[in-house]
Amino acid sequence: MPTIEFYGFTGDERIGIERLVRECLADEEFRAHCVFVVAAQCRVYDWDGAERPFVRVSTRSAGRAERFRMLLRDKCDLEIVRIEFQPREKS
């Protein structure tokens, strides 16, 4: 399940960037597997204090990672993280 997180965006900015991401993913087969994480608002800034909001996508699939890169490369600063996922074991 690709996880999409938003860092450093204000309330309205985050809503706008999420809408844009959803529009970009609308035709992708894997879109229904995506989850969106909205946590407490935070500030992301560089060494000199300039605002640097970004979207982080975590995925297990190299193909999906590349697809996100292609779809969002001109939409936002993007961090892509390759992960492993261990579903809960049922006893």
Backbone torsions as a table, in degrees:
resi	resn	phi	psi	omega
1	MET	NA	108.5	176.3
2	PRO	-61.3	133.0	-179.4
3	THR	-108.6	127.5	-177.1
4	ILE	-115.4	120.1	-176.9
5	GLU	-121.4	149.7	-177.1
6	PHE	-119.9	126.6	-177.5
7	TYR	-126.6	130.1	172.2
8	GLY	83.6	7.0	178.0
9	PHE	-94.4	142.6	173.4
10	THR	-72.9	172.9	-177.7
11	GLY	-51.7	-55.2	-178.7
12	ASP	-69.2	-37.9	177.9
13	GLU	-62.8	-42.2	-179.6
14	ARG	-64.3	-42.3	177.8
15	ILE	-60.3	-42.9	179.8
16	GLY	-65.3	-43.7	-178.5
17	ILE	-70.9	-34.8	176.3
18	GLU	-64.3	-41.8	178.0
19	ARG	-59.5	-44.0	179.6
20	LEU	-63.3	-44.2	178.4
21	VAL	-61.6	-45.1	179.0
22	ARG	-60.9	-40.6	177.6
23	GLU	-62.2	-41.6	-179.9
24	CYS	-66.0	-30.7	-177.5
25	LEU	-92.4	-4.0	-171.5
26	ALA	-53.6	-33.9	-177.0
27	ASP	-99.2	3.9	-177.9
28	GLU	-83.9	137.0	-179.8
29	GLU	-61.7	-31.8	-174.8
30	PHE	-86.6	1.4	-173.8
31	ARG	-57.1	-36.5	-178.4
32	ALA	-68.5	-16.3	179.3
33	HIS	-90.2	-8.6	-178.6
34	CYS	-74.2	143.7	172.0
35	VAL	-122.5	145.6	-178.5
36	PHE	-111.3	133.9	179.8
37	VAL	-112.0	120.7	175.1
38	VAL	-118.5	108.6	-179.4
39	ALA	-106.3	-173.8	177.8
40	ALA	-56.7	143.4	179.1
41	GLN	-59.8	138.5	178.9
42	CYS	-136.8	168.2	178.1
43	ARG	-113.2	131.2	176.3
44	VAL	-117.6	124.3	-177.6
45	TYR	-145.2	157.1	-178.7
46	ASP	-89.6	-175.1	-177.1
47	TRP	-54.6	-36.9	-177.2
48	ASP	-90.0	2.7	176.7
49	GLY	92.9	2.3	178.3
50	ALA	-73.3	137.2	179.1
51	GLU	-63.7	136.3	-177.8
52	ARG	-138.7	59.7	179.4
53	PRO	-63.4	151.2	179.9
54	PHE	-153.0	165.0	174.9
55	VAL	-110.6	133.5	176.0
56	ARG	-110.8	129.2	175.4
57	VAL	-116.3	126.1	175.4
58	SER	-111.5	130.0	-177.7
59	THR	-150.2	154.2	176.0
60	ARG	-87.3	-17.9	-170.5
61	SER	-100.2	125.0	175.8
62	ALA	-63.9	-37.4	179.2
63	GLY	-64.6	-43.4	177.6
64	ARG	-66.7	-38.8	178.3
65	ALA	-57.9	-45.3	180.0
66	GLU	-67.1	-36.7	178.7
67	ARG	-64.2	-44.9	175.6
68	PHE	-57.9	-44.2	-179.5
69	ARG	-58.4	-45.3	-179.3
70	MET	-66.8	-43.0	-175.9
71	LEU	-71.5	-33.6	-171.1
72	LEU	-111.0	2.4	-172.7
73	ARG	-58.1	-30.2	-179.8
74	ASP	-109.3	12.3	-177.8
75	LYS	-102.2	-32.8	-175.1
76	CYS	-164.8	164.9	168.2
77	ASP	-69.7	136.1	-169.7
78	LEU	-133.3	132.8	172.8
79	GLU	-117.0	126.4	179.8
80	ILE	-114.5	128.1	-176.8
81	VAL	-119.9	126.3	174.2
82	ARG	-87.6	129.6	-174.7
83	ILE	-130.4	168.6	167.2
84	GLU	-111.2	150.4	179.7
85	PHE	-127.6	129.3	177.3
86	GLN	-114.8	104.9	178.1
87	PRO	-66.2	153.7	179.2
88	ARG	-60.4	135.5	176.5
89	GLU	-84.1	138.0	177.6
90	LYS	-97.2	128.5	-178.3
91	SER	-98.7	NA	NA
